Amino acid sequence: MSRDAGAATGTASATAGDGVVLDVENLRVSLGGPKDATQIVHRVDLQVRSGEVVALLGESGSGKSVTARAIMGLQEDAVVQADRLRLVSHDLLASTPEQRRRLRGESMSLVLQDALSALNPVLSIGDQIGDLIRAHRPASRSAVRARAAELLALVGIPSPATRIDDYPHQFSGGMRQRILIAMAIALEPQLLIADEPTTALDVTVQAQILDLLGRLRTELGMGVLLITHDLGVVMEVADRVAVMYSGRIVEAGDADVVLTTPAHPYTEALLRSIPQGLTRGEPLFAIPGSPPAPSAHLPGCAFAPRCHMAVDRCTAERPPLADVGRGRVTACFRTEELLHAVA
């Protein structure tokens, strides 16, 4: 992406004075051995500022979770490269494994989608929160217990002073997700990465979790990177959105602009996939085909085989991310026609 295009979406380099908590430029992630490495993430630029929610949107397998784990330093057996990977004043590329470990929890946290698997079934909730706090900050048992109860109250767990002695199986799915969020914010990190935090939750609980994330980012001033494939979630809470396909950002910008006037056929197809007030018997729209395998080396646009607007140039040449106005960038040769069609 050009420097001008990056500036249009807040993905160019920035200083701490801009309130940027996460600054990622030209991130590449490869998995596998030296001889058979497969690049999963290609030239990704991202920025998250204090107090804002940036959604990383795309189908399953698009590289969203790999991107998050690479940022956290949790992607095992991966080669992570970038021109810039900074968490506020910390250069993550130059950090040692021990420095990265200290930053996890204190400065950046990850909320996983499967709360039951993420929590230890043989430890009480209070002990799990307490272990997290004591791993980073010396504190007495009574102070840690009080902090654990305070955190459970903050995320809306009833009777927190008594429930800290309960075990994960004694909570509902929505409550367990709240507990994961409580653990993630225990040390008031500057960046919270939420990886599909509402998956498998019913719509009522999902709305409660989204309201909770929105309230916490305001109260604590955290930047939130929200990873999801759910457009309804993005519409509800995101300030900015980056649409990812086959390991690349294909469109990025202000959430309202991107979701109302998509400039890439993939974004437009995702929006068309949302069930609308259809006539009885009318089929739902589905994007044809499947995303390419990570090992596929397509010379052109990865979405071209599934795109109704693709032309010969799309299969032969990869479109660069370019500034298309209104504070967003997109990677498509036919953006002007698409914008004209949706206007």
Helices and strands as residue ranges (DSSP letters): H 3-9, G 16-18, E 20-31, E 38-49, E 53-57, H 64-72, E 78-81, E 84-87, E 90-91, H 97-106, E 108-111, H 115-118, H 125-136, H 141-154, H 160-163, G 168-170, H 173-184, E 191-195, H 203-220, E 223-228, H 231-237, E 240-245, E 248-254, H 255-260, H 265-272, G 304-306, H 312-316, E 322-323, E 328-330, H 335-342
